[in-house]
């Protein structure tokens, strides 16, 4: 009797462990399928591991966004807006890719093939952005950003001085 209870406990523990492992794996699979963390995708879960052209393009979009997001220098150099543009474009391409993949097979092949160029262009943009942020370029970008800020601040100070002069009488004129 004791052996039966022990055997049942081992079987239940193994089944529980297997279920927990399967659920965790499924969640990880779903996370891997998202172009951006926290943003749902309408891409089928099977695209996370499928070999179809649309699934490969979807994963390339995700890889491009991941590459851009993994570069902490973007935020440091004030290029966070570029990252948002990359993410937004990747999501838009992905939505259209999902729609093209839902077409009947006779139309799907050509429709999906048209996404090769936009995906490549997005990858190239991420690559160019990453390449431009080398150590020496970072220093130059920072200098340029500071210079631009100085020019804007100087222009603002000059504009403020002009506005202040509008209400003042001209030198040498009598005031009442």
C-alpha positions in Angstrom: 0.0 0.0 0.0 2.8 2.4 0.9 4.6 1.7 -2.3 1.4 2.5 -4.3 1.0 5.8 -2.5 4.7 6.6 -3.1 4.4 5.6 -6.8 1.3 7.8 -7.2 3.0 10.8 -5.6 6.0 10.4 -8.0 3.7 10.1 -11.0 1.8 13.2 -9.9 5.0 15.2 -9.3 6.3 14.2 -12.7 3.0 15.2 -14.4 3.0 18.5 -12.5 6.6 19.2 -13.5 5.9 18.3 -17.1 2.8 20.6 -17.2 4.7 23.5 -15.6 7.6 23.0 -18.1 5.2 22.9 -21.0 3.4 26.1 -19.9 6.6 27.9 -19.3 7.9 26.8 -22.7 4.6 28.0 -24.4 4.9 31.4 -22.7 8.5 31.8 -23.8 7.5 30.7 -27.4 4.7 33.4 -27.4 7.2 36.1 -26.1 9.6 35.2 -28.8 7.0 35.7 -31.4 6.3 39.4 -30.5 8.0 42.1 -32.5 8.1 44.3 -29.4 7.8 43.2 -25.7 4.4 44.1 -24.4 2.9 44.6 -27.8 0.6 41.9 -29.0 1.1 40.5 -32.5 -1.4 39.0 -34.8 1.2 36.7 -36.2 0.4 33.0 -35.6 2.4 31.4 -32.8 3.7 28.9 -35.2 5.7 31.6 -36.9 8.2 31.6 -34.0 9.6 28.4 -35.4 8.2 27.8 -38.9 10.2 27.8 -42.0 7.7 29.6 -44.3 8.8 32.8 -46.0 6.3 34.9 -44.0 7.5 33.3 -40.7 11.2 34.0 -41.6 10.4 37.7 -42.5 8.5 38.0 -39.2 11.5 36.7 -37.3 13.8 39.0 -39.2 11.7 42.0 -38.1 11.8 40.9 -34.5 15.6 40.4 -34.8 16.0 43.9 -36.2 14.0 45.5 -33.4 15.8 43.4 -30.8 19.1 44.6 -32.2 18.1 48.2 -32.0 16.7 47.8 -28.5 19.8 46.1 -27.3 21.9 49.2 -28.0 21.9 51.3 -24.8 23.7 54.1 -26.6 20.6 55.1 -28.5 19.0 56.6 -25.4 22.3 58.1 -24.2 22.8 60.0 -27.5 19.2 61.2 -27.7 18.3 58.8 -30.5 15.3 57.2 -28.7 13.0 58.7 -31.3 14.8 56.7 -34.0 14.3 53.5 -32.0 10.5 54.3 -31.7 10.5 54.9 -35.5 12.1 51.5 -36.1 9.7 49.8 -33.8 6.7 51.5 -35.3 7.8 50.6 -38.8 8.5 47.0 -37.9 5.0 46.7 -36.3 3.4 48.2 -39.4 5.3 45.9 -41.8 4.4 42.9 -39.6 0.7 43.7 -39.6 0.7 43.9 -43.4 2.8 40.7 -43.6 0.2 38.8 -41.5 -2.6 40.1 -43.8 -0.6 39.0 -46.9 0.0 35.5 -45.4 -3.8 35.1 -44.9 -4.4 35.4 -48.6 -5.2 32.3 -50.7 -2.1 30.4 -51.7 -2.3 31.5 -55.3 -2.0 35.1 -54.1 0.1 34.6 -51.0 3.5 33.8 -52.5 3.8 37.1 -54.5 2.2 39.2 -51.7 4.6 37.8 -49.1 7.6 38.2 -51.4 6.9 41.9 -51.7 7.8 42.3 -48.0 11.4 41.2 -48.6 12.5 44.8 -49.6 10.9 46.6 -46.6 12.3 44.1 -44.2 15.7 44.4 -45.7 15.5 48.2 -45.6 14.5 48.1 -41.9 17.5 45.8 -41.2 19.8 48.1 -43.1 18.5 51.1 -41.1 19.2 49.3 -37.8 22.6 48.3 -39.1 23.4 51.9 -40.2 22.3 53.2 -36.9 24.4 50.7 -34.9 27.4 51.4 -37.1 27.1 55.1 -36.7 27.3 54.8 -32.9 30.9 53.7 -32.6 33.0 55.3 -29.8 34.5 58.0 -32.0 31.1 58.7 -33.7 29.5 58.9 -30.3 31.8 61.7 -29.2 31.1 63.6 -32.4 27.3 63.1 -32.1 27.5 64.4 -28.6 29.5 67.4 -29.6 27.0 68.1 -32.4 24.0 67.7 -30.1 25.6 70.1 -27.6 26.4 72.5 -30.4 22.8 72.4 -31.7 21.5 73.0 -28.2 23.8 76.0 -27.8 22.7 77.5 -31.1 19.0 77.0 -30.1 19.6 78.6 -26.7 21.5 81.5 -28.2 18.7 82.1 -30.8 16.1 81.9 -27.9 18.1 84.5 -25.9 18.3 86.8 -28.9 14.6 86.5 -29.6 13.8 87.2 -25.9 16.0 90.3 -26.0 14.2 91.6 -29.1 10.8 91.0 -27.4 11.9 92.9 -24.4 13.0 95.9 -26.5 9.5 96.2 -28.1 7.9 97.7 -25.1 10.8 100.1 -24.2 11.1 103.6 -25.6 14.0 104.3 -27.9 17.0 105.9 -26.3 16.8 109.7 -26.3 13.0 110.0 -26.4 11.0 111.6 -23.6 8.6 109.5 -21.6 5.5 110.9 -20.0 
